[in-house]
Amino acid sequence: MLVRDSMDLQPQRDAFCASYNVAGPQLPLMGIAHWDAVLRHRGVNGDPLHQENAYVAPGYFYMPVSDEPDGPKLAELMDSAADSDWLLIPSLPKTPRNDAMHAAESIAVPFMQVAYFRTSGCVDSALRTAVGDKQYKAIRRITRKAEDACRSEVYRLSDISASHRALDDFAVLQALNGAKYRHSRNLYTREVLSMLARSTDAAKYYLRLDYDRASDVPLSGSLGYADEERAVFSKLVRGQDRDHVPDGINLYIADFYRVYQLASELGFDNICLGRGAIEGKMRLGANHIVDLVNWLIPVNTRRTREMNEFATAEMTDVTAASRREPE
């Protein structure tokens, strides 16, 4: 069996390029939605430093956490970034640099936090331990109430056509979520979802949708990624039509529990809950929190000093915001 390079994420690269309408993953830093979010949290506007071009490495912000490149892979990425000011390696755990990254004079720019729910093989036991008996019972009660009001469907993207209704429904729901939180760019448009459904990674994507039992209106949904190589199931993105959710039904909380169940059924006991909104995720079971950084490696820039100053100034702002706000 052919073993894929751990950093070979061509479907996510294609999605990134389609989302930003670029031929390759290279654009100004401030044009990248996740970088722009950092700038907005810090109140930075129009600084020429963030108008410099960056080549975005695999992960492309489509993966909650990226892999740190080893020496040979970093050299390959540096070649790809030869026409850029920076090489941007997104969303890495905050750890000491490896030798290759140190030699490349990489700069760690604080990003967000990412949450995990680790079950040790038993969702209910781990959830009760994480949130306490009272909150656990509340989550189960909320989930049962949601199940009474809604029918749920789970699709593996490889099992449906690129024209399937489920993709239409989720695209609408996810766009509503992006509008609610004023995201600068929708990274899961209908076009991108169709691309992922046709991609070599389609079998790894799972789409979960909730429909009103009475009207069949799509109310809520989430997209997950089952990564057997890294033994992690990631909850990537979700959406909800809050105007049509019946009174007294909390599909946000119910979605977390049902994603836990889905991941467990697929054999995963390490569930990534995504970046941001950390405090809320801890109330829903998150029991492992990781600080993330974006690594910037200078290629053609002459602003290394300014970027180092940006990376070290007000470092707590982004982390504090990410504990409260969703990505």
Buried (B, 14 or more C-beta within 10 A) or exposed (E): EEEEEEBEBEBBBBBBBBBBEEEBBBBBBBBBBBBBBBBEBBEBEEBEBBEBBBBBBBBBBBBBBBBBBBEEBBEBBBEBBEEBBBBBBBBBEEEEBBEBBEEBEBBBBBBBBBBBBBBEEEBBEBBBBBBEEEBBEBBBEBBEBBBEBBEBBBBBBBEBEBEBEBBBBBBBBBBBBBEEEEBBEBBBBBBBBBBBBBBEBBEBBBBBBBBBEEEEBBBBBBBBBBBEEEEBBBBBBBBBBEEEBBEEBBBBBBBBBBBBBBBBEEEBBBBBBBBBBBEBBBBBBBBBBBBBBBBBBBBEBEBBEBBBEBBEEEEEBBBBBBBEBBB
